[in-house]
Amino acid sequence: SLIGRLMFELPEEMGLIAVAVRQTQGKGRGGNVWLSPMGCALSTLHISIPLHSNLGQRIPFIQHLVSLAVVEAVRSIPGYEDIELRVKWPNDIYYSDLMKIGGVLVNSTLIETTFHILIGFGFNVNNSNPTICINDLIAKFNREEGTELKPLSADCLIARTVTVLERLIEVFQEKGPNGVLPQYYKYWVHSGQQVRLGSEGGPVAWIVGIDDYGFLQVHQEGRAVESVHPDGNSFDMLRNLIVPK
């Protein structure tokens, strides 16, 4: 991709973002194609993170910071605080816990002591199909609450997301995971949720939070809290979690 080639040719301190109106060659997790219709906010952002920094030592956290930034981009606007936009671990943006409204994909390349990171994020702003979009949620909120919140534009939300993300990265670099986790938990869909470990018939565990490296922490009755990873085969990253040995 053009941005992948460009990112090594620009001065270190210069940020780079590509914004697509429509995307047909998008890449999702595990080689899936990510199709993105009109009305979807789509961008690829390049950032550099020093290896010897809080975030450089915890690169998996970046996808969580981006998901949080998308949600905050909307919910930090005065009047929009109660729009039901949430984060789903590890890399989705959801309407409540009901429906996916966007996602994040992160690619990182370590060159000497710097991570060059390409962040792709997309979320439905103005397209009611194939699922639901942010402006649908705003219209629904207006109907239910008698408010007159204006619809939002993809450009405005991409700009706000990048601004919020920069601030989240600064806080993370200064304070580590605890600087951002309270905010993340405020918006995540998993409080008190149950998952099965290993397979459909595996033991039940409760989601507790995420650990210092961004992996999910679960608690089985009578056992210590453990960190788990997705098994990599499942479309929904919260099915069939495995405990790394």
N, C-alpha and C positions, 0 to 999 in steps of 0.2 A: 504494500500500500504506500501511497505517496507520503503520508505522515510518518510511517515507519522509516522511510529513507531519509526524510528531512530532519528527523529528530537528532541525528548525530552531526548534522552540518550547521547547526545554529549555535550561537554563543550560549554557554551554560545557563546564564541568568535569564535567557529569553524564553518565555512560556510559549506554547504552541497549542492551538485548538483548531480542530476541523469540525465544522457544523454541516450536517447533511440535511437536505430537504426531504429526500426519500432515499431509502437504501435497499439495494437488491442483492448485494454480495456480502451482507453482514455475517459475522461469525459468532456463533454461540458457544456454550460449553461443549467440550468433547466433539468438536467438529460439526455440531448442528448448525444449520443455516438460520440466521436471524433476519427475518423479513420485517421491514418497517414501513408501514404505509404513510401517506400524507397525514399531517396533524400530530405526528410523533416527534418529540424533541430528541434529537440524536447528535451525539458528539463524541469525538475522540480527543482526549486531552493528554499532553505530554508533560510529565513532571520529573524532576531529578531529586533523588533522596540519597544523602550520604549513607554508606553502609554502616558507619560507626555512629549511628544516631538512634534514638528511641524507636523510630519507625523503620529505619534500615534493618534493625534487628528483629522486626516483627512485620514483615512485608504483607502477610495475609490480612492484616488489619486494614489495609488500604481499601479493599472492597467494602468493608463495613463503614468506613468514613465516607465513602462516596454515596452509598445508599442513604446514610444519615443526612448527608448534605442535600440530596434531592428532596427528602421529606421536610427538612428544615427550610429549604428554599421557599416552600409553600407556607408551612406552618409558622414561620417567623414573620409573615406579613401581618400587620395589624388587622384584625377582623377574621383572619383565615386560620387562627390557632386551632380550631376544632374540626377542620376538614380531616376526615378519617384516613389519612395517608400514613402508612406504617412501614417498618423495615422487617423483612423476613430473612433470617440467617440462611446462607451466608451472603447472598448477593441479589436479593429481589426487593422490589418496592411493591407494596400491596395496598389495596383498598380494604381497610379493616383486616380481618384474617380470611377474607372471602375470595379475593380475586387479584391476580397479578396485574400490575399496571406499568411495570418497568423492570429493568435489570441492569446489572453492572458486570463488565468483564475486564480483568486486569492482566496485562502481560508485562513481565519485568525482565530486563537484561542487565546483568552486572558487568560493568566495564571498569576495570581497576577498582577503585573504592567508591563508585557511584552506581546506584540503581537508576537506570533509565526506564521509566514506567509509562506505558500507554494504557490509558483508562478509557474504555468505551462505555458510554451509558446512554440508555434510551428509555423514555417514558411517554406514555400516551397523554397528550395534553388536550388535543382537539378532535380526536378520532374515536367515535363511540364503538367502532368495530376494530378488531375482532372481539374485544371484551368491554372495557369501560375506560373512561379517560378522566383526567383531573377536572376538566370543565363540567363533565357530567356530575361529579361529586359536589362541585360548587353550586350547580343549578339545584341539585337535590337538597343541599343545605339551605339555600335560599327559600325553597318551597316549604321546608319543614320548620325553619326558624323565622320566616318572615323578613329575612335580611335581603340586601341588594348588592351582594358582593359581585364585582365584575369578573368576567372570565379572564384567564391569564394567557399570555402568549408564550409559545415555545422559546423564542429568543430571550425574553425576560427571565424565564425559569432557568435556561442554560446559564445565563450570566450570573444569576443569583446562586445557582448551585456551585459554580466555580469559586465565587467569592466566599461562600460558606465553607467550602472544602479547604480553601487556603487557610482560613481561620482555624478549622479543626486540626489541620496538619500542624500549624504553629503550636496549638495547645498540646497536642500529642507529643511533639518534639520536646516541649518544656516539661510536661508532667507525666508522660507515659499514658498507658491505657486508662488509669483512673481519672485522668483529666476529661475524658470523653464518654466513658461508659455510663454515667448516670443519665446523660442526655440520650444515649443509644437505647437504654432500657426503657426510658419514658415512651419511646415510639415503637418498641419492638412488639411482635405479635405473640411471643412465646412464653409470657409469664405463666408459670404453673402448668404448662403443656406437658402431655405425656408422649413419649416416643417408644418404639420397640428397638431393641438392640440386636444386630446380627441378621434378623430375618423377620418375616411376617409373624412367626410364632415365637420370636425371641422374648427375653425378659423385658418387662415394662420398666422404664426409668422416667424420672421427672427432669425437665430442663431447668437448670439452675441459673446459668449465665454463660458468659464466654471467658476463656482463660486469657492469660497475658499474651498469648500468641494468636488469639482470635478464633481458636477452636471452641466447639460447643462443650459445655460442662453439663454432665447429667448425674443424677443421684438415684441409685437403686437402693431399695430398702435394705438396711443392714450392711451397706457397703460404703466405702469412702466415695467422695465425689470424683468422677473420672472425666477426662477429656476424650471426645470422640470425633472421628472423621467420617465424612460420607464414604460409601463404598465405591463411588465413582461410576456405578452402572445405572444408577437410578435417575429417572427424569426429575423427580422431586428430591432435592438434596436432603430432606429430612426423613426419608424412608431408609430403612436398612443401614442404620449407623453402626460403625464398627469401633471397637475399643482397640487402639493400636497397642501391640505388645512391646 
